[in-house]
Amino acid sequence: MAPDQPNKHTLHGAARILVVDDEPRLASALSTLLRSCGYDVTEAHGGKQACELADTLRFDLALLDLRMPEVDGFAVMSHLNSRQPECAIIVISGESSFTAVSRALRRGALDYVRKPFDPEELIATVKGVIGKQSLLKAHEDIQVRLEKSEALHRYIVNSSPDIVFMLDAKGHFCFINSKVESLLGYKPAELCGKHFRNILDERDLARGVYALNAPDISADNPRTLEIRLKTRGSRRATRHFEITAFPISPQAWTHNGSTNGGGNGQNASYYGTARDVTERKEAEAFINFQAYHDLLTRLPNRALFKDRLELAITHARRGHQKLAVMFLDLDRFKIINDTLGHAMGDRLLQAVTQRLEGCLRKGDTLSRFGGDEFTLLLPSVHGHEDASQIARKLIKTLKAPFLLGEHEVYVGVSIGIAIYPEAGCSMDQLIQNADIAMYHVKARGKDSYRFYSESMSIDSTHRLLLERDLRIALEKKELRVFYQPQVCARTDQIVGLEALVRWQHPERGLLYPRDFLSLAEETKLIGLLSEQVLDQACRDVGQWIRAGHKDLRLAVNLSPIEVEHPRFVETLIERVNANRFPPANLEIEITENVIMNDLEQISQKLRELANIGVRIAIDDFGTGYSSLNYLHRLPIHTLKVDQSFVKAIRSGVDDACIVNAIVAMAHGLKLEIVAEGVETEKQLDYLRALGCHQVQGFFYGPAQPAAEISKLLTHPKTEMAATASS
Ligand SMILES: Nc1nc2c(ncn2[C@@H]2O[C@H](COP(=O)(O)O[C@H]3[C@@H](O)[C@H](n4cnc5c(=O)[nH]c(N)nc54)O[C@@H]3COP(=O)(O)O)[C@@H](O)[C@H]2O)c(=O)[nH]1
């Protein structure tokens, strides 16, 4: 066992010397001499004792006789070398043969003194060896401390959670710790010598390079910036780092030798650390996303939409441009959500989002405003036609059924459109007006679009006054029914009359449906209004029928709200019976969208009415769903071609072809066809040539009070000719 005693080194105390000689007299003389010089001396009288002492005590130097009985000096040397390799050995022997000297030196003796020795020479030799030994020891100690220190620094640098690097003056890596491998996949050695831009993400290249070259950075004012670094082997994958870098002052870094790690730091001009902040950035991005997006559809939310709209308005104002805001509300979503459950409702919203997005261009913003409401910003529209086109596209894309598990469901969308600047100059105004326009679509049969117009939005005071006036009007019977003739295209005879409501306002004069119908629908006064119109029309037209015009048809418009009312059929039959009006002379006009809102319910109601002889006409045909599928499934008698297609005859645009198609289809389905809005002879001739059965429009006269119609019916030829020529 090696002795566990502290090594008293000559630098810190007296050197410990082992004197080995089998002659006690000589050993004692040598010890005395050495002690007189201040050394700590232990004597061994023979090799065996020397070995035993070497096992228990630690020595700095052994003075060793070679020729000893039993255990000779060489054996002691071997023993010392194995037990205390740091113990220096001087051989003191009478042996002077070259072989003995060289053998002793080969075994590790540092010097050789021949007996009889000169004391001074001996002391000088001892001092020399001990001095040399102590220098060697100090050097070794320093070496060990250096190694430990380097190991410590290497450990600190490589165990750093950050990438630590050094760059030369040109930006090439000259040191980088091993963290770079676990964070980015590069081995330190492969980066050394390469420019740091090699690992910068292209998007951050300029920023990264500039940061290092900024004039004012120093160790006291390091540059910190967030930047993306590329991971090895993937051109796309990046991680976010917070880099802190500064130039190294020459006083602080004088190192020119080698360091462990990637590169040796030689010529280092910059020191930096790169902290991986990817998780924080991702968390921030997620929080940011959450704050500005709807997590179900991943669309921008209300806040982000408003933000973008605000910006778009500023641009539009500056560039004197237009923009469109659409307010979309899904039709039938609530029914699906309530019947199939919220999970299906969620899936439907996602699928709807996908389809809507497919219709948009880059730069448009679709947002989920809440529930089944979406808003859309079209920042670069030239006018109504652009917006109409998109709205039609959106409506069309939602028409195809959605497959939710085993369920096939249909939704529609009602779209209100507000165009900047005419429908409002502020963000709130535009959204609100698009919402108002959307509400009007809903009230008029859904699954369509409408542009906001001022008449839709009556400010609240005005609205309250108008509502009050309308209630009074209904009480005081201020509503009037005007009739517009429906004329047989072949014989020019009046075959029907469309009842159109007017309001004889005590102060404002004669008001038209556009002035009050929306309000009547919103306030649910429409039911009462329709009852009065129907009663009056049944009385007027019933009189004319009884007076001899037995086939005269009465066409009445019905609001979707009325048709959707659960007591619609009963109420209608009640009114007809109460006025003793022949049901076969009554035609109700409904729009396609009313039917599509709830095909099953509506078809049931229409069948009940058809069973008692009431005729069904589809109003504004061609502008709504135009799904041919329902035409042969429902008891429909008449198609009314919308005015817009008839107008196209005059202007000769492509829409005129639609009239041809509608008339041909009506013939095929054996339906009667009424063309609305006929204003010119040219349109009339065109429609006659197509085989259109009836026409209606200003060409034959506008809607007129009952008294005027009475005259028309009594003297049709003179009256109609007068109107047509005027
Ligand atoms: N639920 C109810 N809705 C009603 C009732 N009365 C009317 N309405 C709806 O209001 C819409 C507008 O009606 P009105 O302002 O009376 O306009 C009608 C005609 O005056 C107009 N018209 C007729 N011929 C021409 C023409 O040659 N050119 C031209 N520019 N306009 C013309 O069209 C309206 C009739 O259209 P339609 O109903 O599609 O046949 C009206 O559309 C009704 O929906 C009511 O009592 N209840």
The ligand as a Gaussian input file, in Angstrom:
#p B3LYP/6-31G(d) Opt

LIG

0 1
 N      -95.039000      39.767000     -49.784000
 C      -95.438000      40.735000     -50.594000
 N      -94.563000      41.277000     -51.442000
 C      -94.972000      42.264000     -52.268000
 C      -96.279000      42.719000     -52.256000
 N      -96.368000      43.698000     -53.175000
 C      -95.178000      43.834000     -53.759000
 N      -94.291000      42.951000     -53.201000
 C      -92.895000      42.758000     -53.526000
 O      -92.273000      43.966000     -53.716000
 C      -91.509000      43.947000     -54.892000
 C      -91.534000      45.274000     -55.570000
 O      -92.845000      45.568000     -55.988000
 P      -93.196000      46.858000     -56.825000
 O      -92.375000      48.003000     -56.340000
 O      -94.647000      46.936000     -56.827000
 O      -92.621000      46.459000     -58.252000
 C      -93.332000      45.570000     -59.106000
 C      -93.642000      46.273000     -60.390000
 O      -94.035000      47.584000     -60.226000
 C      -92.358000      46.136000     -61.128000
 N      -92.531000      46.130000     -62.558000
 C      -93.545000      45.584000     -63.265000
 N      -93.336000      45.775000     -64.575000
 C      -92.173000      46.419000     -64.723000
 C      -91.404000      46.877000     -65.831000
 O      -91.805000      46.741000     -66.992000
 N      -90.214000      47.484000     -65.547000
 C      -89.798000      47.660000     -64.258000
 N      -88.635000      48.277000     -64.067000
 N      -90.485000      47.253000     -63.203000
 C      -91.644000      46.628000     -63.420000
 O      -91.864000      44.848000     -60.747000
 C      -92.419000      44.450000     -59.504000
 C      -93.146000      43.169000     -59.704000
 O      -92.221000      42.161000     -59.679000
 P      -92.612000      40.659000     -59.374000
 O      -93.177000      40.612000     -57.991000
 O      -91.335000      39.934000     -59.481000
 O      -93.629000      40.289000     -60.398000
 C      -92.108000      42.859000     -55.763000
 O      -91.122000      42.244000     -56.555000
 C      -92.740000      41.918000     -54.769000
 O      -91.844000      40.863000     -54.507000
 C      -97.177000      42.133000     -51.328000
 O      -98.355000      42.485000     -51.267000
 N      -96.707000      41.136000     -50.523000

